[in-house]
């Protein structure tokens, strides 16, 4: 699910079974009550009256990270009562939780697909993120020396016949 259709092809190519344009009222209505879990990673506060309608019985809406728009998450109690729904939030997790996630990803061959840009292009990266024009679904902005070290590590690994991966 995303705002607009720009990321549909990428989402489906990465294994999504369907795609929902959250700006399309008909698509949203077609999915009322169908989600067990909504994991919100968006940098803006969701319109909860719309999102909570998507949850099925005992469904969970989980937001991770911190939004930057300054809005409050608001909804009426009645929107989650009756269907036994819940709204939860989390930061990114403890070190042990991150390790568990990495192990899970490794076992299930889940890899990162990132667009990497040097820190000197931070303004451009933030603009791309806000406009939704990233080539990939995630963005990593790193200091130039880290990017140079990563490229050096990659070239050594490839020349030695090995493989490597990074997660962000």
Protein Blocks (a to p, Z undefined) as FASTA:
>chain_A
ZZdjklmmmmmmnopabdcdfklmklmmmmgokafbdcdfbfbdcdfklmmmmpcghiac
ddedjdfkopacdddfklmgonlpacddddebpfklmmmmmmmmmmnopacddddddfkl
mmmmmmmmmnopafbfbdcdddfklmmmmmmmmmmmmmnopacdddZZ
